[in-house]
Amino acid sequence: MPIYEYAAVDSGCAYCVAHFDVRQKLDDAELTACPQCGAPIQRVICAPNVAIGNAHTLKESHVAANGFTQYRRAGKGVYEKTAGKGPQFISDD
């Protein structure tokens, strides 16, 4: 479900003047009044907060914690271990 940001139109309580977030279904109606003071509010267009790609899952601590071994290329045909269990080096010899 998306998270929508709302703000007071003119004036309101500290809750709606400072903007607040509401998790709503896509087919839910847009809020028109502050849930705390009843002041008129409107939906604010803001930048989405999105995790792009899987870079966060490739951290060495995450790899080792999940039982995987990560290697980094050290030279032509040689790889050295950066995380996890396994041999320190792998080569194509």
N, CA, C and O of each residue as an XYZ file, in Angstrom:
372
protein
N       0.841     -1.178      0.000
C       0.000      0.000      0.000
C       0.887      1.242      0.000
O       1.912      1.279      0.682
N       0.493      2.254     -0.763
C       1.288      3.477     -0.805
C       1.104      4.319      0.444
O       0.104      4.210      1.154
N       2.085      5.150      0.689
C       2.039      6.091      1.808
C       1.849      7.481      1.217
O       2.661      7.926      0.406
N       0.785      8.168      1.616
C       0.481      9.498      1.120
C       0.808     10.527      2.190
O       0.626     10.279      3.382
N       1.294     11.691      1.750
C       1.606     12.778      2.660
C       0.513     13.831      2.551
O       0.095     14.190      1.450
N       0.058     14.318      3.683
C      -0.982     15.341      3.737
C      -0.482     16.529      4.536
O       0.394     16.394      5.391
N      -1.060     17.721      4.244
C      -0.719     18.942      4.974
C      -1.957     19.821      5.071
O      -2.886     19.708      4.271
N      -1.950     20.703      6.072
C      -3.066     21.629      6.263
C      -3.120     22.609      5.101
O      -2.081     23.006      4.574
N      -4.338     23.007      4.696
C      -4.510     23.955      3.598
C      -4.105     25.352      4.056
O      -3.281     25.995      3.406
N      -4.658     25.823      5.142
C      -4.339     27.159      5.654
C      -3.704     27.077      7.027
O      -2.519     27.364      7.194
N      -4.493     26.685      8.001
C      -3.979     26.544      9.366
C      -4.637     25.332      9.997
O      -5.684     24.864      9.550
N      -4.013     24.847     11.026
C      -4.533     23.661     11.709
C      -3.718     23.402     12.965
O      -3.052     24.297     13.485
N      -3.778     22.188     13.437
C      -3.021     21.818     14.631
C      -1.557     21.537     14.257
O      -1.197     21.544     13.080
N      -0.741     21.297     15.251
C       0.676     21.015     15.022
C       0.865     19.756     14.191
O       1.859     19.632     13.475
N      -0.070     18.823     14.274
C       0.013     17.558     13.543
C      -0.118     17.768     12.037
O       0.677     17.231     11.265
N      -1.108     18.539     11.617
C      -1.339     18.690     10.178
C      -0.545     19.829      9.555
O      -0.290     19.797      8.351
N      -0.150     20.823     10.321
C       0.677     21.901      9.780
C       2.060     21.369      9.436
O       2.661     21.805      8.454
N       2.568     20.442     10.223
C       3.907     19.885     10.003
C       3.919     18.743      9.000
O       4.960     18.108      8.833
N       2.820     18.451      8.328
C       2.649     17.340      7.377
C       2.611     16.008      8.132
O       3.297     15.839      9.140
N       1.831     15.096      7.651
C       1.746     13.765      8.242
C       1.528     12.746      7.136
O       1.037     13.090      6.061
N       1.886     11.508      7.391
C       1.795     10.429      6.420
C       0.663      9.481      6.791
O       0.399      9.224      7.965
N       0.000      8.964      5.749
C      -1.087      8.001      5.941
C      -0.899      6.874      4.934
O      -0.709      7.125      3.744
N      -0.950      5.644      5.405
C      -0.880      4.482      4.522
C      -2.303      4.131      4.103
O      -3.149      3.790      4.929
N      -2.546      4.226      2.783
C      -3.884      3.987      2.262
C      -3.819      3.066      1.056
O      -2.792      2.970      0.384
N      -4.924      2.395      0.796
C      -5.057      1.609     -0.426
C      -5.214      2.564     -1.599
O      -5.617      3.713     -1.418
N      -4.898      2.094     -2.796
C      -5.018      2.934     -3.982
C      -6.454      3.382     -4.232
O      -6.678      4.488     -4.725
N      -7.424      2.539     -3.898
C      -8.817      2.903     -4.161
C      -9.494      3.621     -2.990
O     -10.683      3.930     -3.068
N      -8.755      3.892     -1.900
C      -9.320      4.659     -0.792
C      -9.491      6.117     -1.201
O      -8.699      6.646     -1.981
N     -10.519      6.759     -0.677
C     -10.760      8.173     -0.965
C      -9.699      9.041     -0.295
O      -9.187      8.714      0.776
N      -9.384     10.158     -0.955
C      -8.410     11.105     -0.414
C      -8.979     11.755      0.844
O     -10.162     12.091      0.882
N      -8.150     11.935      1.875
C      -8.606     12.588      3.098
C      -8.855     14.064      2.825
O      -8.147     14.675      2.024
N      -9.846     14.637      3.481
C     -10.158     16.059      3.311
C     -10.063     16.830      4.620
O     -10.022     18.060      4.609
N     -10.028     16.122      5.755
C      -9.958     16.779      7.053
C      -8.907     16.100      7.926
O      -8.709     14.887      7.847
N      -8.246     16.885      8.749
C      -7.237     16.367      9.672
C      -7.903     15.411     10.662
O      -8.951     15.740     11.218
N      -7.314     14.236     10.891
C      -7.928     13.285     11.824
C      -7.885     13.758     13.276
O      -8.602     13.209     14.112
N      -7.061     14.764     13.603
C      -6.971     15.223     14.990
C      -7.785     16.484     15.265
O      -8.444     16.586     16.300
N      -7.741     17.461     14.326
C      -8.436     18.722     14.602
C      -9.575     19.031     13.638
O     -10.371     19.933     13.898
N      -9.667     18.299     12.530
C     -10.739     18.516     11.574
C     -10.492     19.632     10.575
O     -11.378     19.950      9.782
N      -9.305     20.236     10.594
C      -8.983     21.318      9.649
C      -8.884     20.754      8.232
O      -8.541     19.585      8.058
N      -9.177     21.565      7.223
C      -9.069     21.082      5.850
C      -7.614     20.773      5.481
O      -6.703     21.540      5.791
N      -7.420     19.634      4.814
C      -6.078     19.218      4.413
C      -6.084     18.840      2.935
O      -7.143     18.650      2.336
N      -4.897     18.734      2.360
C      -4.764     18.292      0.981
C      -3.562     17.372      0.855
O      -2.621     17.436      1.646
N      -3.613     16.522     -0.149
C      -2.518     15.600     -0.408
C      -1.351     16.383     -1.009
O      -1.551     17.232     -1.877
N      -0.143     16.097     -0.549
C       1.054     16.781     -1.014
C       1.821     15.843     -1.940
O       2.019     14.671     -1.619
N       2.246     16.355     -3.078
C       3.060     15.551     -3.988
C       4.505     15.627     -3.518
O       5.066     16.713     -3.370
N       5.092     14.480     -3.289
C       6.467     14.439     -2.803
C       7.216     13.322     -3.524
O       6.611     12.466     -4.169
N       8.532     13.345     -3.403
C       9.359     12.337     -4.053
C       9.126     10.979     -3.409
O       8.997     10.896     -2.188
N       9.069      9.913     -4.200
C       8.885      8.581     -3.629
C      10.157      8.102     -2.941
O      11.263      8.501     -3.306
N       9.992      7.265     -1.969
C      11.108      6.672     -1.255
C      11.211      5.228     -1.712
O      10.427      4.381     -1.283
N      12.181      4.939     -2.584
C      12.271      3.636     -3.217
C      13.683      3.092     -3.078
O      14.656      3.826     -3.254
N      13.796      1.820     -2.766
C      15.098      1.151     -2.768
C      15.354      0.655     -4.179
O      14.583     -0.143     -4.713
N      16.433      1.126     -4.780
C      16.734      0.772     -6.157
C      17.779     -0.329     -6.184
O      18.839     -0.208     -5.571
N      17.477     -1.390     -6.890
C      18.427     -2.481     -7.043
C      18.580     -3.301     -5.781
O      17.822     -3.140     -4.824
N      19.552     -4.168     -5.787
C      19.814     -5.037     -4.639
C      21.177     -4.774     -4.028
O      21.772     -5.680     -3.443
N      21.685     -3.554     -4.149
C      23.003     -3.235     -3.608
C      23.052     -3.452     -2.097
O      24.098     -3.824     -1.565
N      21.940     -3.226     -1.398
C      21.914     -3.394      0.046
C      22.086     -4.861      0.460
O      22.511     -5.132      1.583
N      21.765     -5.805     -0.421
C      21.902     -7.219     -0.067
C      23.286     -7.765     -0.376
O      23.584     -8.908     -0.029
N      24.139     -6.977     -1.019
C      25.464     -7.441     -1.389
C      26.542     -7.031     -0.392
O      27.724     -7.261     -0.649
N      26.175     -6.439      0.724
C      27.155     -6.064      1.738
C      27.806     -7.324      2.285
O      27.163     -8.365      2.415
N      29.091     -7.214      2.604
C      29.836     -8.386      3.077
C      29.216     -8.994      4.325
O      29.172    -10.217      4.454
N      28.742     -8.173      5.239
C      28.136     -8.702      6.461
C      26.843     -9.464      6.148
O      26.551    -10.471      6.792
N      26.080     -9.000      5.180
C      24.835     -9.664      4.811
C      25.116    -10.993      4.112
O      24.413    -11.977      4.343
N      26.137    -11.026      3.264
C      26.503    -12.246      2.535
C      26.932    -13.328      3.523
O      26.443    -14.456      3.460
N      27.845    -12.988      4.434
C      28.363    -13.957      5.401
C      27.271    -14.433      6.364
O      27.227    -15.611      6.718
N      26.407    -13.536      6.778
C      25.355    -13.895      7.726
C      24.363    -14.898      7.131
O      23.724    -15.647      7.870
N      24.234    -14.916      5.825
C      23.303    -15.827      5.167
C      23.981    -17.074      4.627
O      23.380    -17.822      3.857
N      25.228    -17.307      5.022
C      25.902    -18.548      4.682
C      26.545    -18.595      3.308
O      26.874    -19.676      2.820
N      26.731    -17.443      2.673
C      27.356    -17.412      1.357
C      28.812    -16.954      1.471
O      29.221    -16.394      2.488
N      29.572    -17.197      0.430
C      30.950    -16.726      0.347
C      31.054    -15.776     -0.828
O      30.530    -16.042     -1.910
N      31.745    -14.653     -0.598
C      31.897    -13.656     -1.643
C      33.376    -13.539     -1.999
O      34.236    -13.502     -1.120
N      33.660    -13.482     -3.301
C      35.031    -13.346     -3.789
C      35.143    -12.095     -4.648
O      34.176    -11.665     -5.276
N      36.348    -11.517     -4.666
C      36.637    -10.348     -5.482
C      37.815    -10.686     -6.382
O      38.755    -11.361     -5.960
N      37.762    -10.219     -7.610
C      38.832    -10.514     -8.559
C      40.108     -9.811     -8.113
O      40.117     -8.594     -7.926
N      41.191    -10.580     -7.943
C      42.466    -10.042     -7.489
C      43.471     -9.946     -8.631
O      44.456     -9.215     -8.521
N      43.247    -10.651     -9.695
C      44.144    -10.642    -10.845
C      43.559    -11.530    -11.919
O      42.424    -11.992    -11.804
N      44.323    -11.767    -12.954
C      43.833    -12.591    -14.048
C      43.677    -14.033    -13.579
O      44.664    -14.721    -13.320
N      42.433    -14.481    -13.472
C      42.160    -15.851    -13.062
C      42.306    -16.111    -11.574
O      42.246    -17.267    -11.155
N      42.496    -15.074    -10.755
C      42.669    -15.233     -9.306
C      41.607    -14.407     -8.589
O      41.402    -13.232     -8.895
N      40.936    -15.042     -7.631
C      39.919    -14.363     -6.832
C      40.237    -14.554     -5.365
O      40.631    -15.641     -4.943
N      40.063    -13.477     -4.571
C      40.310    -13.576     -3.133
C      38.995    -13.442     -2.375
O      38.085    -12.736     -2.810
N      38.905    -14.127     -1.242
C      37.687    -14.144     -0.431
C      37.537    -12.808      0.291
O      38.499    -12.297      0.866
N      36.335    -12.244      0.260
C      36.047    -11.016      0.999
C      35.065    -11.258      2.147
O      35.024    -10.476      3.096
N      34.279    -12.325      2.071
C      33.308    -12.607      3.133
C      32.924    -14.079      3.094
O      32.936    -14.715      2.040
N      32.583    -14.605      4.266
C      32.079    -15.969      4.354
C      33.162    -17.008      4.579
O      34.328    -16.681      4.798
N      32.749    -18.276      4.519
C      33.654    -19.396      4.715
C      34.104    -19.907      3.359
O      33.402    -19.745      2.361
N      35.267    -20.519      3.325
C      35.775    -21.066      2.076
C      37.255    -20.785      1.939
O      37.850    -20.151      2.810
N      37.866    -21.258      0.838
C      39.281    -21.027      0.652
C      39.580    -19.534      0.489
O      38.753    -18.783     -0.029
N      40.760    -19.113      0.932
C      41.165    -17.709      0.867
C      41.285    -17.224     -0.569
O      40.906    -16.095     -0.879
N      41.814    -18.077     -1.453
C      41.988    -17.722     -2.864
C      41.427    -18.816     -3.758
O      41.410    -19.987     -3.379
N      40.971    -18.435     -4.940
C      40.556    -19.378     -5.972
C      41.283    -18.960     -7.241
O      41.294    -17.784     -7.604
N      41.889    -19.935     -7.913
C      42.573    -19.615     -9.174
C      42.185    -20.630    -10.230
O      41.695    -21.714     -9.913
N      42.408    -20.273    -11.493
C      42.049    -21.181    -12.589
C      43.186    -22.114    -12.978
O      43.140    -22.707    -14.056
N      44.201    -22.263    -12.140
C      45.341    -23.154    -12.422
C      44.927    -24.584    -12.561
O      45.769    -25.450    -12.799
